[in-house]
Amino acid sequence: MARMDSKDLYKGQLQGDTLIIGTRPPLLPLKGVAEYVDWRLNALISRLIVEKKFTATPLEKLLLPCNEIHPINKVIVVGIDNKTKIDIPNVLMGLESDLCSIILPQDFQEDAVSMLGWKKLDSKNLNNEKLIIISKN
């Protein structure tokens, strides 16, 4: 299993215009893709966590514009736990997106992601994370 670093993001690992990152407490320090995205956004995610404006309670969403990671232009950080199902149509409600990448902790069950109206194109393990690429049906 290859370790993901910033160079991997530019080798086509992430696809689409939207990146969904599932995260759960403890949030800091951020790791993996979330850490890289936070760095590219000048620690915006970390600041919001420290200021308690984002706590990652289940299904809490944080939408951030992002022009720093090609091809991604929207990042959605979603609070998850082992009991809650992530409803992708709800997470993306009001946003135009036909193709997106989802990053989840390695131990998060893929069947806990509801993709009604979306189809899975790819799923792979990256370091200690799971990457799922989905597109609209």
NORZISUL-V54861 format. One record per backbone hydrogen bond with DSSP energy under -0.5 kcal/mol. CO is the residue of the C=O (numbers start at 0). NH is the residue of the N-H. If there is no record, write none. Layout:
[[CO & NH] [CO & NH]]
This chain:
[[1 & 126] [4 & 7] [4 & 8] [5 & 9] [6 & 9] [7 & 10] [7 & 12] [8 & 11] [16 & 72] [16 & 73] [17 & 100] [18 & 20] [18 & 75] [19 & 21] [19 & 102] [20 & 77] [22 & 79] [30 & 33] [30 & 34] [31 & 35] [32 & 36] [33 & 37] [34 & 38] [35 & 39] [36 & 40] [37 & 42] [37 & 43] [38 & 41] [40 & 43] [42 & 46] [43 & 47] [44 & 48] [45 & 49] [46 & 50] [47 & 52] [47 & 53] [48 & 51] [56 & 59] [59 & 78] [61 & 63] [61 & 76] [63 & 74] [68 & 71] [71 & 68] [72 & 65] [73 & 18] [74 & 63] [74 & 76] [75 & 20] [75 & 77] [76 & 61] [77 & 22] [78 & 58] [84 & 86] [85 & 87] [85 & 113] [86 & 90] [87 & 91] [89 & 92] [91 & 94] [94 & 96] [97 & 135] [98 & 16] [98 & 17] [99 & 133] [100 & 19] [101 & 131] [102 & 21] [103 & 129] [104 & 107] [108 & 111] [109 & 112] [111 & 85] [111 & 113] [112 & 114] [113 & 87] [114 & 117] [116 & 136] [118 & 134] [121 & 132] [123 & 130] [125 & 128] [127 & 105] [128 & 125] [129 & 103] [130 & 123] [131 & 101] [131 & 133] [132 & 120] [132 & 121] [133 & 99] [134 & 118]]
